[in-house]
Amino acid sequence: MNTFYKLLGVALLVVTANNFVWFALIYWAFLTTQSVISTSVMAGIFLVMMAGSSFWFGSIVDHNRKKHAMLGSSAATMLLFAAGLAIYHVTPESGFQTVSSPMLWVLVVVLLAGTITGSIYNIAIPTLVGHIIPEDRRDRANGLFGTTIGIAFAITSVASGVGYAFGGMSFVITVGIIASAVAIGILSFISVPEREIIHTSTEHDAPDKKGKKRVDVRGTIRIVKSVPGLFGLIFFTMFNNFLGGIFFALMDAYGLSLVSVEVWGFLWGILSCSFILGGLYIAKKGLGPRPLKILFRNNIITWTVCIFFTIQPSIVLLGVGVFIWMFFVPFIEAIEQTIFQKVVPPERLGRVFGFAHSVEQTASPVTAFLIGPIAQLVFIPFMTTGSGVELIGDGFGTGVGRGIALVFMAAGTLGLLVTLFAMRSKAYKQLSLRYQEEST
């Protein structure tokens, strides 16, 4: 556990630094272009890159020492951030001012690549939990990892808004570079007692012509299919991400329609404490013998909150709703991690985590790419100059923020209906039974 705590400290530094750059980049793009299309396309690019890289990252984690995978991740992040800083300085300010500016998207892609490279930690740490933490303490370890992510989110939420407001993007990127270098230095001195790397010997695991291990897609799919209901869990999370892409793409635009960037950053810092509390609750109490039941119960609560937290243009109502919503976010990740660690062979764990991340993220880019233009061209006009002003404007309010709020309410309603349906599915019953069998 002492080693695990040290790794959590490094992960805290890495996730904080990467999110610091990512959040500030969103603020900068929206305030520079004054268009929600920029934030939704950025979210889409981020999610496409995440979905496309996660399985590869999982293979890297399984086929190498986890410590080496994390060191390589931080080194790549540092180099990409350095490239982004150079692009930012050599491009005139006018080159970033519209969503059609090519250099805007060159900078976005480079910085997002640096951020996403750091996501190897999100696969390596849960995989190490399956290797070095006793089975009866893994759910609590997953809760501690969730708490770490929450603390990073809280720090970043405040720091990114303040850092960008007072230092600009040049300062933000420089901090990301320095933090990555520090993480490399600290991690180098941590001894990680990993199990011996096990390479399975199926035909799908065979090396390629150059002697390198291939990314074993078919073998990993076979492992997932061998666990009844596991695909169902992954696809349920994928659908949640499909709807989550809406909030991912539009939440900052909605918040910034109510308050300044500094206030919005500080508010996210406060709200992130709820994420931390959720992780600490899991670390203290665990998930119990029926984690899937907790997953669906929490989804009912969160989607219900999403229906109502933007029903009026109130920063207080938004804050309360997001606080409740974020409390349950660590449960979703911890439940999935705990189930995988229970039913998946350790030598496949990294690839299954990577596969799940890839599949679960495939829907979000579609939503993120589409929802910005849809909100900008349909919902926002509907609540500013369209028939929505007369139909519901008196009680609901009018303006740009009200159009975005209408999108949120529709997403929450759909999420609630799908959750109620999934609770009655055969896949849920099969996976729940398999988990209980593995626990006995």
PyMOL commands that set and color helices and strands:
alter all, ss='L'
color gray80, all
select helices_A, chain A and resi 2-33+36-63+66-90+93-96+102-117+120-132+135-188+203-205+217-225+230-256+261-285+291-308+315-343+346-361+363-384+388-391+393-396+400-422+426-439
alter helices_A, ss='H'
color red, helices_A
deselect
rebuild
show_as cartoon
